[in-house]
Amino acid sequence: MTSPASRWRDRLRLPSLVVLLVVLVVWEAVARRYGAYVMPSPGAVLRGLVEVVATGDVWKHAGASLYRIAIGFGAALVLAVLMGLASFLWRPARIAVADVVTVLNSTSVFVWIVVSLIWFGLTNMAPIFTTFMITLPVVASNVVEGVASVDRRLLEMGQVYRLSGWEKFRSIVIPSTIPHLVAGMKVGFGLALKVSVVAEIFGVTSGIGYIMNYSREILATQMVFVWALVMVAIMLVIDKLLFESLSRRVERWR
């Protein structure tokens, strides 16, 4: 049986706090050794974080990045579900979808960034398109895996009751596939955030990637660290508020 001390330790996440303390001590030592340009101190980064929140820059640039991610990742999510539906209803489509996912997974993010700049120039569509192309195979592979894992006995029962293809997809396939979809969404969103930020370095004038690159150019290294922390905070908040909540709801629904 778990002791009260162990429960409090886990609740307060003391092991993680110890690791964080060690990181901060080492960080401060490296900052003093190499200087603010190479490694700004934790205090300087904290002051920069307070500054971007007070001035509203954090909402401007984080909002711009999230807007592009929402469009690119949302479009990838819709197409991934349609690909899953096609692979369920038509066996040749399952083979085609698997091959498309393999090809897309093998394509470097840098390829899509260059192609998006050629096709769309310095516009919002460049990071949106890159995000779409990189996250599509991640979500689609999870959806297809979920479709493939459907209990065949349930499908046979649906056949006995003469359910149509859409009715079987809605009543049998979707409940079995949603956990895989949520897992793919979680991984895909984390990838979308990273990819979108990289794409923003090359083609836009707002967003986390743009402001990080601008901070590097003006030698404000502490602000590069600030925006990196903003990225981490966005991922943690969305993971806790959206994906964990969604996972719990899916488990209860099933």
Buried (B, 14 or more C-beta within 10 A) or exposed (E): EEEEEEEEBEEEEEEEEEEEEEEEEEBBEEBEEEEBEEBBBBEBBBEBBEBBEEEEBBEEBBEBBBBBBBBBBBBBBEBBBEBBBBBBBEEEBBEBBBEBBEEBEEEEBEEBBBBBBEEBEEBBBBBBBBBBBBBBBBBBBBBBBBBBEBEEEBBEEBEEEEBEEEEBBEEBBBBBBBBBBBBBBBBBBBBBBBBBBBBBBBBBEBBBBBBBBBBEEEEBBBBBBBBBBBBEEBBEEBBEEBBEEBBEEBEEEE
